[in-house]
Amino acid sequence: AKKTSERGPEAQVQVVIQTDGFENSSSPEYTFERLSGLIKEKEDAGWLFIFLGAGIDAFDQGQKMGFRPARTMQYDRNMSRRMFESLSASSIRYSRSRVPEAAQWSMEERQVTGGHEMPEAKETKQKEQ
């Protein structure tokens, strides 16, 4: 595999992190603050980050780590297949348009996954930062 710097200016990097919310003995060296800094650094370099959370408050947890609420999906564990179908559609939109906003989910996509509406207050707060 090539490094992203070797792929040229047209390269797109999309990082998707999915969790079921259960503890997995994460290393203490990766704090919310550190993860948030790493995500911001890579977003500034053009990377796209998506956070998927089943059975947790994904918006709250994602925001603590630096994920944008518009690119966070909180979904029902029993709807994983539909969530991954929505993720696929989101990734295709982003790949074709090269615009990060294209990766955001519609209300319909959120609803069919048993997901939740994006909290407006958190989205507004993140935009202001």
C-alpha positions as semicolon CSV with decimal commas, in nm:
position;residue;x (nm);y (nm);z (nm)
1;A;0,000;0,000;0,000
2;K;0,118;0,348;-0,081
3;K;0,147;0,625;0,172
4;T;-0,112;0,897;0,121
5;S;0,168;1,141;0,031
6;E;0,266;0,910;-0,257
7;R;-0,085;0,893;-0,403
8;G;-0,088;1,246;-0,538
9;P;-0,320;1,542;-0,489
10;E;-0,630;1,351;-0,601
11;A;-0,605;1,093;-0,321
12;Q;-0,895;1,075;-0,079
13;V;-0,866;0,934;0,271
14;Q;-1,175;0,831;0,464
15;V;-1,141;0,694;0,816
16;V;-1,440;0,514;0,967
17;I;-1,444;0,415;1,332
18;Q;-1,722;0,186;1,452
19;T;-1,791;0,085;1,810
20;D;-2,046;-0,116;2,001
21;G;-1,974;0,087;2,312
22;F;-1,819;-0,193;2,514
23;E;-1,486;-0,140;2,686
24;N;-1,197;-0,295;2,499
25;S;-0,905;-0,210;2,726
26;S;-0,806;0,100;2,532
27;S;-0,460;0,229;2,600
28;P;-0,453;0,531;2,834
29;E;-0,212;0,707;2,595
30;Y;-0,507;0,784;2,366
31;T;-0,721;1,030;2,559
32;F;-1,020;1,212;2,412
33;E;-0,806;1,525;2,393
34;R;-0,528;1,350;2,204
35;L;-0,766;1,181;1,962
36;S;-0,941;1,512;1,898
37;G;-0,608;1,674;1,814
38;L;-0,508;1,392;1,579
39;I;-0,843;1,404;1,400
40;K;-0,825;1,782;1,357
41;E;-0,470;1,757;1,222
42;K;-0,572;1,502;0,960
43;E;-0,897;1,681;0,872
44;D;-0,690;1,993;0,804
45;A;-0,488;1,774;0,563
46;G;-0,809;1,677;0,381
47;W;-0,895;1,347;0,551
48;L;-1,258;1,261;0,622
49;F;-1,357;1,102;0,956
50;I;-1,679;0,915;1,032
51;F;-1,788;0,777;1,369
52;L;-2,045;0,497;1,404
53;G;-2,182;0,399;1,742
54;A;-2,426;0,122;1,828
55;G;-2,603;0,128;2,159
56;I;-2,424;0,438;2,289
57;D;-2,472;0,814;2,271
58;A;-2,254;0,833;1,962
59;F;-2,296;1,209;1,930
60;D;-2,167;1,272;2,281
61;Q;-1,882;1,020;2,258
62;G;-1,790;1,123;1,904
63;Q;-1,779;1,491;1,989
64;K;-1,546;1,420;2,282
65;M;-1,305;1,260;2,034
66;G;-1,336;1,537;1,776
67;F;-1,584;1,383;1,532
68;R;-1,828;1,619;1,363
69;P;-2,191;1,543;1,453
70;A;-2,292;1,555;1,084
71;R;-2,055;1,263;1,020
72;T;-2,160;1,065;1,325
73;M;-2,419;0,788;1,310
74;Q;-2,590;0,656;1,622
75;Y;-2,771;0,339;1,528
76;D;-2,956;0,040;1,668
77;R;-2,742;-0,277;1,694
78;N;-3,018;-0,473;1,523
79;M;-2,995;-0,242;1,221
80;S;-2,624;-0,286;1,148
81;R;-2,681;-0,407;0,792
82;R;-2,885;-0,098;0,706
83;M;-2,631;0,125;0,875
84;F;-2,350;-0,021;0,663
85;E;-2,565;0,022;0,350
86;S;-2,606;0,388;0,445
87;L;-2,233;0,415;0,508
88;S;-2,167;0,271;0,163
89;A;-2,401;0,525;0,000
90;S;-2,238;0,806;0,200
91;S;-1,890;0,695;0,092
92;I;-1,994;0,680;-0,273
93;R;-2,141;1,032;-0,257
94;Y;-1,819;1,161;-0,103
95;S;-1,595;0,978;-0,353
96;R;-1,788;1,113;-0,649
97;S;-1,824;1,471;-0,529
98;R;-1,498;1,512;-0,334
99;V;-1,699;1,735;-0,099
100;P;-1,699;1,632;0,271
101;E;-2,059;1,748;0,320
102;A;-2,169;1,479;0,073
103;A;-2,076;1,218;0,336
104;Q;-2,346;1,344;0,573
105;W;-2,654;1,128;0,621
106;S;-3,007;1,234;0,541
107;M;-3,280;1,212;0,804
108;E;-3,423;0,914;0,613
109;E;-3,088;0,731;0,625
110;R;-3,067;0,796;0,997
111;Q;-3,422;0,673;1,057
112;V;-3,389;0,343;0,866
113;T;-3,091;0,249;1,084
114;G;-3,285;0,307;1,403
115;G;-3,056;0,604;1,444
116;H;-3,122;0,936;1,601
117;E;-3,156;1,286;1,472
118;M;-2,837;1,486;1,487
119;P;-2,850;1,716;1,789
120;E;-2,862;2,073;1,655
121;A;-2,702;2,226;1,963
122;K;-2,394;2,006;1,932
123;E;-2,360;2,075;1,558
124;T;-2,386;2,451;1,616
125;K;-2,130;2,435;1,896
126;Q;-1,883;2,246;1,676
127;K;-1,923;2,492;1,385
128;E;-1,839;2,781;1,618
129;Q;-1,510;2,621;1,725
